[in-house]
Amino acid sequence: MFDVAVFGSLFLTLFVIMDPPGITPIFLALTAGRPAKVQRKMALQAVAVAFGVIAVFGVLGQQILDYLHVSVPALMIAGGLLLLLIALDLLTGKTDEPTQTKDVNVALVPLGMPLLAGPGAIVSVILAVQHADGVGGQLSVWSAIVAMHVVLWLAMRYSLLIIRVIKDGGVVLVTRLAGMMLSAIAVQQIINGVTQVIQNS
């Protein structure tokens, strides 16, 4: 049977971790200047990448980490460092990439991973899949994962309307604010990873 409690618990957990409202200004900053059609495509690409990564870790996550001898804290620190580098680029305005890879790279990194499919979301999904009982439990877990990604896509897809209102000056401001938010998220993630390393040693 479908377990509403499991669905609700994982959905709320992922909502807090993946933070659709918080990802909106970062998405707007990273996709600024692209045609609306490209931006919509990038929103779908980012969500598809995030879902793919989380699905793989949901099915094979613990085995992958064990095989590579990678701990969860190490995963958190690595993700935090990557986010910090991207945040510094946003803060300094150095967001340009080679034309031929520009659209793809932004959708895959950092939007798809590690912003959406970050260590927190990956670990939560691994634990939820491991603790799910029977077919009903697994169905509840995977339904929550799919529902969360639909919400993420809707948040990014319709946030593009904001760009029409704030114009170029507003986009610059959003970019700087997104850089500040992203740097704070990155530093907190690194701190959490280092804290867990110290506690486990």
Buried (B, 14 or more C-beta within 10 A) or exposed (E): EEBEEBBEBBBEBBBEBBBBEBBBBBBBBBBBEBEEEBBBBBBEBBBBBBBEBBBBBBBEBEEBBEEEEEBBBBBBBBBBBBBBEBBBBBBEEEBEEEEEEBBEBBBBBBBBBBBBBBBBBBBBBBBBBEEBEEEEBBBBBBBBBEBBBEBBBEBBBEBBEBBEEBEEEBBBEBBBBBBBBBBEBBBEBBEBBBEBBEEEE
